[in-house]
Amino acid sequence: MNNDLIYQGSDLMLDRLPLAAIAKEYGTPVYVYSASSIRGQADRLMQSLGTIGSLRYAVKANANPALLALVFGMGIGADSVSRGEMQAALGAGCPADRIVFSGVGKTQEELAFALDRGIFINAESEEELAAIARLQTGVHVGIRINPCVDAHTHQYMTTGMAENKFGIPIDFAPRAFREAMDKGLVPDTISCHIGSQITSVEPYRKSLARLLELRDSLMSDGIPVSALDMGGGFGINYEGGADFAVEDLQALLHRDVPQGMKLSFEPGRYIMGHAGTLVTRVLYRKRYARTFVVVDVGMNDLIRPALYQAHHAILPVTRRDSELVTCDIVGPVCESADCFARDVSMPLPDQGDLLAIRDTGAYGWSMSSTYNSRPLLPEVLIEDGEPVLIRERGL
Ligand code: LLP
């Protein structure tokens, strides 16, 4: 839950600062983050999953250096999927031995970069294992397994099914582990990531059962597996209700995972999602057969609604008492998909009014582009009641 975004009178405040003042100082559109929200969510994970394993923040959710430094400062490691993300993690103070490198398409250069620095690699194919062994033997690696479990999330966010490109299908896993050993690698970790924005513990239960079965068969084949990387995917509630119940996952793992087995997790959204608010200004209203409210933020700045039909609540930065109208909130980009909300009921904002798009801290800025030659957005972090510009607006 994002408890840091509340009205005081008619003014919407983030961490007790009026968003209108931030918009005035930094212009719109602007991403504004709450440090206390990030700390609160990360703390929740540390108190639950952190007591049974280690946390590696999925850098792809939001790679702003100031936010990375905040997360790593709490003792959390990094999950990275490119040379850029490994460099970002190292640059923000994450020790190399707390970074994992995942992804289906790692280049030779990226593998060499990781190996040179002692960054742990989660391999996703037998050919990738061979590429690693050509560069270095004796190295400990993880093998990402596709457990063929439905995560019951958006089809683009499901990664653990047979039709998905990720990992090695579980039936082929014993061969991959054996080959890795034969090539001189030390495959001591089973890794998996079954999807994102997962709302119940059930898919994790199913996947855990399969992974533990695999682990038993590997052990009896003389392949010592000592660690399990459960990936990320813990969903947040975009409607204001409870987030994924991390305590339930903790209880499950506590009960089922054999003593001595190391565990790790790769949360992204859970840590960052609630922390971000995207502030935009109303440019025009168009009232014909439908009512459109045209804002200055576009799908290039926040692609989730267009790409996944994702819902982000939109709040007026200054509340009005006028009568409710049904309207679509749309951006300036030349695509009909450039729409943030359809058929929402709200007091019709005036030209120049500000709106706040909630829960945009994860996969917001990090998925933005300059489509339509639009500049990348600035980012502001509120820390100890002070706004700090942590990224300049692009040109
Ligand atoms: N580990 C691996 C290997 C991943 O691929 C991902 C996310 C994570 C961890 C972190 O997942 P999280 O805890 O954030 O759910 N763009 C989509 C989400 C795609 C996630 C991709 N992989 C969105 O905007 O919802």
Boltz pocket constraint, residues with backbone or C-beta under 6 A from the ligand:
constraints:
  - pocket:
      binder: B
      contacts: [[A, 58], [A, 61], [A, 79], [A, 102], [A, 103], [A, 156], [A, 157], [A, 193], [A, 195], [A, 196], [A, 197], [A, 231], [A, 232], [A, 233], [A, 234], [A, 266], [A, 267], [A, 268], [A, 269], [A, 270], [A, 304], [A, 362], [A, 363], [A, 367]]
      max_distance: 6.0
